[in-house]
Amino acid sequence: MIEVLKNLWETSGVATMTWQQGVMILISFILFYLAIKKQYEPLLLLPIAFGMLLTNLPWPGGGIFHPDWFNGDIDWAALGGHGYDAAGNHVDPGLFDFLYIGVKMDIFPCLIFMAVGAMTDFGPLISRPSSFFMGAGAQFGISFAFVVACLLGFDPQGAASIGIIGGADGPTAIYLTSKLAPELLGAIAIAAYSYMALIPMIQPPIMKLLTTKKMRQVKMEQTRPVSKAEKICFPIIVTVVCVLILPSVAPLLGCLMLGNLFRESGVTDRLSDTAQNAMCNIVTIMLGTSVGATAVGVNFLKLETVKIIVIGLCAFAFATIGGLLIGIVMYFLSGKKINPLIGAAGVSAVPMAARVASKVGQKENPSNFLLMHAMGPNVAGVIGSAVAAGILLTLFG
């Protein structure tokens, strides 16, 4: 009997748990709290937290995810049931080893972008093309974070992956990191989505610091109506121009514009509905859980993770500053007719950043409604972050 109990204990997860796994499980509980109680990006934060929980629960004799198999090329032989650990012992592939293929092969991020495109109205951007400048200005956070990461000892591939956090675009961050620095994916994904969730807390103080009350009270005039033909031509033209100039941006930007074409064409309502709902929900579950699974304690709890979290916050703050500064320039160039707050929406967190800009403006002037005006820079930021990822991939891939 004693032998049986001893054998049961030795093969249990409790006996093999490390302190790193314990800490990561506690972190997953914090993410559960933020997702459920505080409702911070729950659609992604909740599956990420559960993936983190599962991957850090002890699995004697195996595991649900093997990050070493994915830091380079996919070990297809290992996934076929012939994997071996560093000691040469046979290891069976786990659930998330298979799901992570969708991340590694760029399937999930691109499908999420297709869903975003199907949900996005580019009308505000088309009616005010100057919004592109505010979206571009918000990409300043990427270059700032890249320089800081290099100074703190990261190689160019890692620094580029960390820098993309400044774009406030989770799928783009996952797409770029999975190609350039897969070993950093867990920390970067969690940082990116956490800061996206904290937009209502991070952006307003920066907005108030850089703008005057008079600027924040500016009421903007209604933009011109956009024709259906313009909305149909826009995704096609953007795809052709951007991909001809920067071919590496084709997967992300192409899927974004395809989803938008489903929406605007008027002849593919079923495809648009599927992209916005069923496909988006399914991919979100698989993307979130598989990305959370990369946050393995022994790899995550390092000094470089702390650096990534801090640099990511700085990147996000400077992205907001960059958009606001362009917004202030537009304020003066337009004869004080453009509210500079919409520049802060140049980060590509759609539509949360636009809502925050509108909310801050409405606090200063209850009759002020900036949401549709802020959507222009917001969707420009989505395009801008995808282009920035393409540039970094071309330079360092």
N, C-alpha and C positions, 0 to 999 in steps of 0.2 A: 504494500500500500504506500509506504513511504517513497519507494522508487517511482511509483506512478505519479504521486504528487510532485516529486522532484522533477520528473520529466515534463510534467504539465507546466510547472513554473519556468523551467529553462526554455521551453518553446513558446512561452507567452510573450506578448509585446512589452509588458511591464518590465520584465527582466532585462530586456535588451534596449530599453529607451535611453537615449543620450540627453544631456542637458540642452543641446542645440534643438533637438526635436521638441522638448518640453517648452522652450521659449517660443518656437514657431507656432506651436499649438495655442499658446496664450495670445500671440499676435493675431492668429486667425479668429479667436474669440472677440478681440477688439474690433476687427473688421466686420464680424457679424453684428456687433452692437452698432457700429456706424451705419451699416447697410439697413438694418431692420428698425432700430430706434430712431436714428437721426435721418434715415432715408437719403444718405449720400450715395448717389449713383448705385442704387441697390441692384439694378439689372446686371451689372458687371461685378460690383464689389462682393455680392453674395456668392456667386459661383467661384470667384477667385478665392474667397476665404475658405470655401469648402474644399476646393482643390488643394489649397495649402494644408488644410487639416488632414486630408486623406494621405497626402504624400509624406507627411511627417509622423503619422502614426507608425509605430514599429511594425515591420513585416519580417519576422525571423525567416531566414532562408530565401528571401526574395524581396520584391518591392513593386510598388505600383507605377513607379517612374524611375528611369535610369538616365540621369542627365549626361553622363559621360558618353552615351551613345549618340548624343545629338549636338555636342559642342562642335563637331566637324560635320562630315557627311553622315547621312543616316546609315546605320549598320543593319542592312536589310537581312543579313543572315541571322543576326541576333533577334530580330522581330519574327523570324520564322521559327524561333524556339531553340536556336543554337547559340545563344549568347553566353559570354563568359566574363566574370569580373576580373579585377586586377590580379587576384590570386590564382586565376585559371579555373575557378569553380563554375559549373554550369548555372546560368541564371535564366529563368523564364521571363519573357516580356510581360509588362503590366498593362493595365487598361490605358493609362495616360501615355504610355510609349506609342500606342496606336493613334490616340487623339492628337498628340503633339505633331504628328506628321502634317496635319492641316495647318499648323503654324509654321513649321519648318519649310513646307513647300509653298508658302504664301497663299494658301487657299482661303483660310478663315479671314485674315485682314482684308483681302480683296472683296470677298463676299459681303463683309460688313460695310465696305465702302459702296458697294452696289446698293445696299439697303439705304444707306445715308443719302445717296443720290436720288433714290426713289422718293424719299421723304422731304427733299429740299426744293424750295422754290427759289430759283436764281433770278426771279423778277426784280427784287430790290437792287441786286448787283448790276443787272443789265440797264435799269433805268438811271442808275448813278454810277457810271464806270469809275469815277474817282475813288470809289470804295476799295478798289484794288490797291491803291497806295496805302490805305490804312491796314488792309490785310497783309501787305508786304512789310509794313513797318513793325507789325507784331511778330514777325519772324526774327527780329533783332535778338530776342531771347535765345534763339538757337545758336547764333554765332557767339554770343556772350558766353553761354554755358560751354560751348566747344573749347573756347580759349581757356576758361577757368579749369576745365577738366584736364586739358593738356598740361597746364601748370601744376596740377595736383598729381601728376604722374601717370595718367591714363594714356594708353596708346591712341593713335588717331581714330582707329575703328571704335574703340570704347568711348572716346570723347564725342564722336559723332553720334553715337547711339544715345548717350546721356543728353547731348544738346537738343535732340529732337523732342525731349520732354517739354521744351519751351514752346513747341507748337500746340500744346494742349490737345493733342490728337492721339488717342490710345491706339487705334489700329495702325496708324503710321509708325508710332513708336515701336510696336510689336514687329511690324513688317521690316523695318530697318535693322532693329537689334537682332532679329533672328538670322539676318544675313551677315552682319558685321561682328557682333559680339554676343552670341547666344548664351554664353555663361553669365551674362549680366541681365538676361531677360526678366527674371523674376523681380529683381529690385527695380528695374526701369519701368516695367508694366505697373507694378503696385504704386510707384511714385507718380507716374503719369495719371492714372485713374484716381488716385487719392487727391491730387491737386485739382483735377477737373471737378471732383465732387466738392472741393472747398472753395470754388470760385466765388460764391456769395460772401465768403469771409475774407478772401485774399484781395479781391479787386477793389471794393468800395473805398478802403482807406487810401489806396494809391490814386484813385480817381479824384478824391477830395484834396489830396496833397498837391496834385499837379494842375488842378483847374480852379478857377475862381467861381464864386456863387453865380455871378453874371453869366459866365460861360455855361454852367450847368442848367441855367434857366432858359436857354435859347430854345424856342419852338421852331421846328423845321417844317417847311412847306411840303405838301404832298407831292411825291414824285410823279412823273408822267406814267400813264398806263403802258404796259408792255404787251405787244401783240403775240399771238400764238406762234406766228412764223419766227419771231425773234427767239422765243423760248425753245423752239425745235432746233433752230440753227445753232444756238449757243453751244450746247454740248458737243456737237459735231465739229464746229470750228475750233473750240478749245482743245479737243482731243488731237486734231490734225496738227495744229500749230505747236502745242507743247511736246507731243511725241516726236515730231520732226526735229525739234531743237534738242530735246532731252529724251532719248529712247528709253532710258532706265525708268522713267516715270510711267510708262505705258500700263503696267498691271494695275496700279492703284488708281491713277487718274482715269484710265479707260473704263474700269468698273464703276467708278463714281459717275461718269458721264453716261454710261449705258443705263444705269439705274434711273438717272434723270430723264433720259430719252423715253424710257418706259412710261414715266409719269406724264411727260408733256406731249407725247405723240398723239394721244387720244385714241389709239387703236390697240393698245396692249394693257388694258385695265387689269386683266387677270394677272399678268406678269408683274405689274406694278404693285398690286395688292399682295402677291406672294412675296415679293422682295421686301416690302415694308413690314410684313407681319410674320408669316410662317417661317420663311427662310431666315429672316433676321433673328427671330427668337431661338431657332434651333442652333444657328451658328454662334450666337451669343453664349448659349449654355456651354457648347464645346470649347469655344475660345477661352471663356473665363475660367473654366475648371482646369483646362490643360495649361494655361499660363500660370494659374495659382500653383499647380503641381511642380512648376520649375523652382519654386521657392523652398528648396530643400535646405534644412537647417545648417548643415555643414558647409554649404556653399553660400548661403544667404547672410549668416551672422559673421560678417567680416567688416573691417574698417572701411573698405571700399563701398560697402552698402550705405554706411552713414554718409560718406562723401556724395554718393549718388543722390540720396534724399535731400541733402543740403543744396547741392548744385541744381537739382531739379526745381526746388523752391525759388532759387535765384533766377533760374531760366524763366520760370512762369511770371515772376514779378517783372523782369526786364522785358518780356514779351508784352505785358500790359502797358508798361511805360513806353515802349516803342510805338505801339498803336495809338496811345494817347498823344504823344508828341506830334505824330503825323496829323492827328485830329485837330490839335491846336493850330498847326500850320494851315490846315484847311479852313479852320474857323476864321482866321484873318484873311486868307486869300478869297474867301467867299463873301467878304463884307460882313462877317459875323452872323452868317445865316446857317452855318453848320455847327451843331452841338458837338464839341470835341469828345464827349463821353462815348459816342458811338465808335470811336477809334479803339477803345478798350475791348470792343467786341471782335477785334481783328484776330484774336486767338480763335482757334477752330473748334472750340467746344460748342457745338450747335445743339439746341438754341440757347443753352444756359447763359453764355456770355452776353448774348443780345438781351436776354431778360434782365440780367443784372444791370446793364447799362440803362435800360428803360426804367427800372425800379429806382435807381439813384437819381435819374432826371426827374422822375415824378415826385420824389420826396422834396425836391427844390421847387417844383412847379406842378401842383396837382393836375393841371390841365394839359400837361406835356406827355405825349405818347410817342416814344422813340423806338418802339419795338421793331417795326418794319424798316425804319431807317437803319437800325443797328444790324439787321439781318444782312444788309449788303456787305459790310466789312466782315461779318461772321462767316458767310459762305466763301468770301474771298480768302479768308484765313484757311479754310479747308483746302482750297486749291493751292494756296501758298505753301502749306505744310507738306503736301504731296510733292510739289516741285522741289522744295528744300530737301526732302528725303531722296529724291532722284539725283540731285546734285551731289549730296554726300555719298550716295552709293556709287556714283560715277567716279568720284575722287578717291574713295578709300575702299571700294569693293574689290 
